[in-house]
Amino acid sequence: MKLSKRIIAALLALTFLSCVLTACGQQKSKEKTYTYDEAIKELNAFYDQIETDTVKPRLDIYDDSSAAATLADISTFPITVRGNGSIDIEIAAATEFSSAAPDDWMNIIAERFNKAGYTVNGKSVSVTVRKITSGEVLTYMTDSDYRPDVYAPSSDAWGKMLNAKGMRTVTLSDRIAGNTAGILMEKNTYSAFTEKYGEVTLTNVLEASIAGDLTFAYTNPYTSSTGLNILTAMLYAFDSSDPLSSQAQEKLLEYQKQSPPVAYTTGVLRDQASKGIIKAMVMEEQAYHNTPELKNYVYTPEGIRHDHPLYTFEYVSAEKQEAAQLFTEFCLSSESQKLADDKGFNLHNDYKSRDNGLDGAGYLSAQRIWKQSKDGGQPIIAVFVADISGSMAGIPINALKESLLSTSTYIKSDNYIGLVSYADNVHINLPIEKFDDEQRAYFSGAVKDLDIEGSTATYNALLIALKMMLDKKEEVPNAKMMLFVLSDGDQNRGYSLDRVAPIVGGLKVPVYTIGYNLESGSRAESELKRLSSINEASLINASSSDLINHMRNLFNVEL
C-alpha cells in the first residue's frame, strides 16, 4: 500500500582475545561483497551507463522552521488505553510499559483502575494512556502546546529537565516500577573483557573502547533514557569534578572517534546483537529480561536507576491532581507491584544510583555536548536520494518535501549535503557542498522544485549518489559518508539490488532507508530492509503522520 499523507599459540591466544573483544571475524552480512577497490571499479563501470542530468538548483529565500514545525501531531503517539470518566487524566507513559505484551504493565494497570469505580467529588475517575518515549514528552512539552496531566518517564532525569525548562512538576511518586539501565555483553566478550580489564564498569568499558579493544554501542540520548543515562555517566567518568568540563568534552570526542554510530533505537541494537554484530551495548534490565534472543549476554547495571517516577504538574486542576494521586496509590498496591515483577520490573532492587553530578540544566547541556561531539570531530558527506516516480504523486511527494525541509534544520552546518532524485532517469538536483546558509537555501529550492515523473530506477540513483560522495571525499578525506533513500515502492527500472549490493558492501557506506507506508512482508519492504542491513544502518517505515518525527530523530542521531 502506498503512502497516503538500523599462528603460534601465544599469537593465536592474542588473536582470539582481540577477536572476542572486537567481534572480528563475525559474519556481518550474507551479501556478496566486493573489496573496496573492486567496488570502485564496478561503480565506475556502472556509472558510465546511467543516464543522468544535472538540474540547476534554485536559491530559495526560506524561513527557518520553528521547533514546533518539526513535530508531527501528538496523535501520532497512540492512545493505548482510553478512559471515559467525568474526570479523565492523560498519562504520557514510557514505551517499556505502554506497548504490547510483555511491555504493557501500565496499560493493564490503567484498565484495572478504570474498572475499579474511583471517584473524586462524586465524579467518576479514569485514566487515558499515551505511548510515547520519555524524551519525546520533553520535546513536545517544551516545543509545542502538548500538556499531559501525568508524566511517567523512565527516570527522574526527564523530570529534572522539565523543571529546568520551566515546566514545574509535582512528584506523585519517586518510583512506581523499579528498573535499571546498564551494560550488556555477550558471554565470550564478557569473559575476555573481565580477564583483561577486571570488573565491568563504565570506566573500564570506556578504557577498552578508546584502546580499540571493545565496540560499545548506545542509543540516542535525546529520546532514549538509557542513551541519556550512559552519556551522562560517561561524562562523569571522564571528569567527576565537573562532567561538563572541557576535559570531559575532549575525552568524549576521543571516545566518539572509536565508537560505532549511535543507534537510532534500542530495537536496532537488539537486531544487530541477534546477528552477532554488536557484542557490548546499553540496555534496560526489563528489556533484557523480556528478550530471549539476548540470553547469551551478561547484564551489569550502571548509571542512575530507571524507577519510573510519576509526576503531575502545577497547571493541572485540583480534581485531576487528586485523581492522579488515586492512580498512583493503585500503581503502588501489592497486586500492581506483583504484576510489575511478572513483567520484568523490580529486579536489582539493591542497586543504588551512581551520582553523575548533574541537575536538570546539566542534563540539557550534556545533550548539547553530545550533539557537538557525536561524529568524533569528523564531518559527514550525505546525499538524499528521493523517489519522484508516479506512485509518489500527491500526498507522498508533499510529505517527502515537508519532512526534508522541516527536519533539515537539524543538519549541522559543517556537514556536506547533496540531493538526487529519480524516476526513469536520475537527476542531480543539488551537487554536494558544505551545508552553510547558502547551500541550505539551495537545498530548500531544490526540494521544493521536485516534480513527479515515471518509473522507479532506485539503484541507478543510488550508484550516482555513491559516485558523488566518493568524488567529494577526495576533497574532504576525513569525512564519513552516508546515504538516505526515500521511496514508497519497488524498483522497476535500471539496475537491481543484487547487482548493486556488493558495491555498497565494498564501499562500506551505510544506507538509511525511509519507506512510505510499506506493507509488512512486501517486496519493497524486504528490499529496503536488505539495503540498509548491508552496512548496519536501518529502515524506517513511516506513515505520513509520523514521518517528520522519524526524520527529526534520525537527523539528530546521524547528521
LOMI-416593 format. One record per residue (C-alpha): x, y, z. Coordinates in pm, whole numbers, padded with zeros to 5 digits, always signed. Layout:
<sites>
XYZ;...
</sites>
This chain:
<sites>
+00000+00000+00000;+00137+00341-00088;+00166+00635+00142;-00149+00839+00189;-00009+01172+00355;+01947+00048+01178;+04987-01851+01422;+05152-01982+01708;+04989-02049+02040;+05071-01716+02202;+04977-01525+01892;+04668-01736+01849;+04565-01654+02204;+04615-01283+02144;+04426-01303+01819;+04142-01488+01985;+04123-01226+02262;+04121-00942+02014;+03853-01106+01803;+03633-01172+02103;+03662-00816+02223;+03613-00652+01888;+03381-00906+01725;+03625-00951+01436;+03559-01241+01209;+03185-01210+01259;+02971-01270+00956;+02806-00932+00935;+02614-00999+00619;+02535-01286+00388;+02561-01045+00097;+02822-01096-00168;+03068-00812-00110;+03344-00670-00326;+03673-00541-00189;+03693-00163-00177;+03897-00150-00499;+03662-00391-00673;+03366-00182-00563;+03523+00135-00704;+03593-00037-01035;+03239-00170-01061;+03086+00161-00959;+03276+00347-01231;+03167+00091-01489;+02801+00120-01390;+02818+00499-01359;+02906+00547-01724;+02594+00355-01828;+02339+00554-01627;+02154+00840-01789;+02194+01139-01562;+02134+01510-01584;+02207+01800-01352;+01925+02035-01258;+02030+02388-01177;+01914+02445-00819;+01709+02748-00730;+01816+02971-00441;+01517+02975-00208;+01465+03253+00043;+01340+03033+00321;+01227+03080+00679;+01398+02867+00943;+01145+02615+01064;+01036+02662+01421;+01084+02373+01661;+00709+02319+01659;+00711+02288+01280;+00939+01984+01303;+00693+01799+01526;+00419+01576+01397;+00078+01596+01561;+00078+01443+01910;-00183+01194+01784;+00100+01007+01606;+00182+00869+01952;-00103+00624+02009;-00354+00609+02289;-00322+00256+02433;-00593+00287+02699;-00887+00523+02667;-01065+00648+02979;-01422+00771+02984;-01469+00908+03335;-01607+01251+03414;-01255+01327+03535;-01011+01170+03290;-00638+01221+03322;-00399+01164+03033;-00074+00987+03122;+00227+01027+02892;+00380+00686+02959;+00723+00544+02873;+00712+00281+02600;+00856-00003+02812;+00523-00030+02991;+00271+00121+02748;+00333-00108+02449;+00228-00460+02353;+00288-00754+02588;+00514-00809+02772;+00578-00433+02779;+00222-00348+02880;+00225-00312+03260;+00089+00042+03260;-00185-00048+03014;-00308-00334+03232;-00297-00122+03547;-00486+00158+03375;-00759-00075+03255;-00796-00224+03604;-00810+00123+03756;-01077+00235+03513;-01296-00059+03615;-01247-00003+03990;-01503+00277+04019;-01293+00552+04178;-01449+00892+04225;-01345+01245+04320;-01611+01481+04449;-01875+01235+04333;-01739+01231+03978;-01615+00913+03811;-01239+00898+03753;-01046+00731+03470;-00706+00740+03303;-00601+00756+02941;-00257+00625+02848;-00049+00763+02560;+00255+00557+02449;+00547+00797+02399;+00920+00793+02475;+01038+00993+02775;+01247+01221+02553;+00963+01296+02315;+00748+01417+02604;+01019+01669+02694;+01037+01781+02332;+00661+01814+02288;+00602+01992+02619;+00878+02247+02562;+00840+02299+02186;+00462+02269+02145;+00141+02309+02340;+00113+01941+02445;+00022+01930+02816;-00044+01583+02966;-00192+01560+03314;+00057+01298+03431;+00405+01203+03311;+00557+00856+03368;+00915+00869+03231;+01179+00602+03269;+01398+00804+03506;+01392+01122+03712;+01640+01286+03471;+01349+01388+03248;+01157+01544+03537;+01465+01748+03629;+01498+01860+03270;+01134+01967+03251;+01177+02175+03565;+01488+02335+03415;+01274+02424+03113;+01013+02593+03333;+00755+02312+03341;+00702+02281+03715;+00643+01921+03817;+00462+01785+04122;+00604+01447+04229;+00339+01184+04288;+00589+00903+04349;+00965+00857+04306;+00904+00501+04189;+00613+00303+04050;+00804+00026+03867;+01169-00034+03958;+01424-00080+03681;+01789-00026+03598;+01988+00050+03285;+02331-00089+03219;+02589-00266+03009;+02508-00583+02818;+02795-00805+02698;+02795-01129+02502;+02928-01404+02733;+03257-01471+02550;+03321-01100+02523;+03240-01064+02893;+03492-01338+02987;+03770-01189+02773;+03693-00837+02897;+03695-00923+03267;+04020-01119+03225;+04194-00813+03081;+04011-00520+03241;+03855-00666+03555;+03508-00567+03671;+03257-00440+03418;+03234-00071+03497;+03169+00212+03259;+03520+00348+03325;+03671+00014+03219;+03441-00011+02919;+03545+00335+02804;+03914+00247+02852;+03870-00067+02643;+03675+00122+02377;+03932+00401+02344;+04210+00137+02330;+04025-00027+02042;+03958-00348+02237;+03580-00316+02252;+03297-00184+02042;+03032-00040+02275;+02706+00080+02128;+02449+00311+02282;+02132+00493+02183;+02014+00846+02109;+02021+01050+02434;+01757+01287+02304;+01486+01022+02304;+01631+00720+02488;+01651+00722+02867;+01924+00457+02850;+02120+00664+02600;+02093+00974+02822;+02188+00770+03130;+02503+00626+02973;+02605+00954+02811;+02596+01140+03142;+02770+00852+03320;+03044+00873+03056;+03093+01245+03113;+03112+01186+03489;+03366+00905+03435;+03577+01143+03225;+03570+01418+03493;+03390+01351+03820;+03463+01702+03949;+03284+01861+03653;+03110+01631+03400;+03057+01926+03166;+03421+02045+03169;+03637+02085+02861;+03834+01780+02979;+03519+01568+02981;+03416+01701+02641;+03760+01626+02492;+03752+01270+02627;+03401+01220+02490;+03519+01341+02150;+03811+01095+02170;+03570+00817+02259;+03331+00905+01978;+03614+00862+01725;+03634+00494+01827;+03269+00418+01886;+03011+00297+01633;+02739+00542+01530;+02477+00596+01798;+02186+00362+01736;+01859+00513+01623;+01666+00289+01863;+01728+00012+02117;+01549-00213+01868;+01831-00157+01619;+02080-00268+01887;+01876-00580+01960;+01865-00668+01591;+02240-00623+01550;+02307-00823+01868;+02090-01110+01747;+02306-01125+01431;+02628-01141+01638;+02740-00796+01524;+02720-00598+01848;+02895-00761+02145;+02853-00483+02403;+02572-00232+02428;+02343-00042+02659;+02013-00194+02764;+01742-00157+03025;+01715-00459+03255;+01346-00512+03194;+01401-00518+02817;+01690-00764+02861;+01473-00982+03083;+01200-00989+02819;+01422-01055+02515;+01502-01427+02476;+01743-01351+02190;+01976-01188+02445;+02003-01488+02678;+02371-01531+02580;+02453-01186+02722;+02558-01075+03071;+02388-00768+03220;+02558-00524+03461;+02362-00223+03595;+02520+00120+03554;+02436+00487+03596;+02116+00611+03757;+01815+00393+03832;+01516+00385+03599;+01240+00366+03860;+00966+00538+03661;+00872+00831+03881;+00523+00970+03839;+00464+01343+03801;+00175+01576+03763;+00208+01950+03702;+00122+02280+03863;-00112+02364+03574;-00327+02054+03643;-00653+02119+03827;-00702+02017+04192;-00955+01749+04097;-00723+01594+03841;-00432+01605+04085;-00645+01418+04337;-00738+01164+04068;-00369+01129+03981;-00290+01055+04345;-00555+00781+04348;-00397+00627+04039;-00051+00650+04200;-00172+00457+04505;-00327+00200+04272;+00008+00155+04093;+00182+00101+04428;-00064-00160+04554;+00073-00511+04620;-00129-00655+04331;+00003-00398+04086;+00360-00446+04204;+00326-00822+04170;+00231-00766+03808;+00532-00536+03767;+00754-00820+03896;+00599-01052+03640;+00666-00802+03364;+01041-00784+03440;+01047-00480+03668;+01169-00455+04030;+01489-00652+03969;+01825-00544+04122;+01641-00358+04398;+01972-00339+04589;+02135-00132+04316;+02188+00234+04410;+02202+00510+04153;+02553+00632+04075;+02577+01008+04115;+02657+01184+03788;+02679+01533+03937;+02411+01680+03709;+02090+01871+03765;+01824+01936+03504;+02020+02210+03329;+02325+01981+03336;+02137+01705+03156;+02029+01951+02889;+02390+02067+02849;+02507+01705+02824;+02272+01651+02530;+02414+01956+02352;+02772+01838+02418;+02686+01500+02268;+02533+01664+01962;+02858+01853+01902;+03090+01555+01955;+02889+01257+01828;+03072+01243+01495;+03415+01242+01661;+03503+01572+01501;+03453+01432+01151;+03220+01599+00902;+02964+01389+00718;+02907+01366+00346;+02546+01271+00284;+02318+01253-00016;+01941+01230-00005;+01805+01008-00282;+01439+01094-00343;+01185+00886-00532;+00980+01105-00768;+00816+00822-00962;+00449+00827-01047;+00335+00648-00732;+00467+00942-00529;+00219+01185-00679;+00006+01393-00445;+00033+01339-00072;+00351+01122-00082;+00572+01377-00262;+00433+01658-00050;+00510+01461+00267;+00863+01393+00139;+00922+01760+00072;+00777+01872+00404;+00984+01621+00603;+01311+01715+00428;+01253+02087+00464;+01137+02078+00825;+01398+01838+00957;+01692+01981+00760;+01719+02235+01042;+01877+01952+01246;+02165+01908+00999;+02486+02068+01124;+02639+02333+00901;+02981+02161+00888;+02836+01860+00702;+02830+01822+00324;+02488+01761+00170;+02357+01682-00177;+02025+01582-00333;+01947+01331-00609;+01603+01242-00742;+01494+00964-00973;+01215+00814-01175;+01305+00668-01518;+01623+00877-01519;+01844+01019-01243;+01868+01390-01167;+02140+01561-00966;+01926+01829-00806;+02195+01963-00572;+02569+01888-00600;+02734+01816-00265;+02864+02121-00080;+02908+02233+00280;+02567+02292+00437;+02616+02661+00511;+02334+02912+00479;+02370+02936+00102;+02371+02558+00047;+02076+02530+00284;+01887+02783+00072;+01971+02593-00249;+01863+02269-00076;+01530+02427+00008;+01478+02538-00351;+01581+02200-00492;+01343+02014-00263;+01052+02244-00340;+01110+02200-00714;+01092+01819-00710;+00827+01702-00955;+00669+01369-01045;+00783+01165-01346;+00762+00796-01446;+00913+00466-01327;+01140+00373-01033;+01518+00342-01102;+01615+00333-00734;+01954+00164-00765;+02066+00372-01061;+02015+00676-00840;+02195+00505-00552;+02503+00448-00771;+02507+00811-00887;+02488+00929-00526;+02774+00697-00424;+02991+00836-00705;+02912+01192-00599;+03011+01115-00240;+03338+00944-00336;+03433+01239-00554;+03360+01481-00267;+03555+01263-00023;+03869+01332-00227;+03825+01694-00117;+03727+01604+00242;+03922+01281+00312;+03840+01265+00685;+03465+01274+00626;+03223+00989+00697;+02974+00901+00425;+02610+00801+00446;+02311+00779+00218;+01942+00835+00277;+01698+00673+00034;+01337+00788+00046;+01095+00572-00151;+00744+00429-00143;+00772+00138-00384;+00954-00133-00576;+01244-00069-00812;+01115-00146-01162;+01376+00014-01386;+01757+00005-01418;+01998-00199-01208;+01870-00442-00945;+01968-00463-00579;+02151-00791-00648;+02383-00602-00885;+02433-00305-00655;+02457-00470-00309;+02821-00592-00349;+02927-00236-00435;+02750-00091-00130;+02911-00360+00087;+03259-00297-00055;+03237+00079-00006;+03100+00031+00346;+02863+00325+00314;+02560+00293+00547;+02233+00341+00363;+01939+00457+00574;+01610+00390+00403;+01286+00571+00466;+00991+00373+00336;+00648+00522+00297;+00371+00306+00439;+00528-00018+00323;+00316-00327+00354;+00462-00573+00605;+00634-00856+00417;+00615-00677+00082;+00894-00690-00174;+00953-00317-00130;+00994-00351+00247;+01221-00655+00205;+01449-00475-00043;+01480-00154+00159;+01549-00353+00475;+01811-00560+00291;+01977-00246+00152;+02001-00089+00496;+02129-00405+00662;+02432-00435+00430;+02630-00183+00637;+02429-00191+00959;+02201+00102+00900;+01823+00090+00947;+01491+00105+00769;+01229+00348+00889;+00882+00253+00775;+00686+00568+00838;+00333+00682+00776;+00261+01032+00653;+00164+01145+01000;+00481+01042+01185;+00742+01078+00910;+00861+01417+01034;+00928+01279+01384;+01119+00982+01245;+01326+01207+01021;+01390+01457+01302;+01523+01184+01532;+01726+01022+01256;+01889+01354+01163;+01953+01427+01531;+02143+01097+01557;+02318+01092+01221;+02363+01448+01096;
</sites>
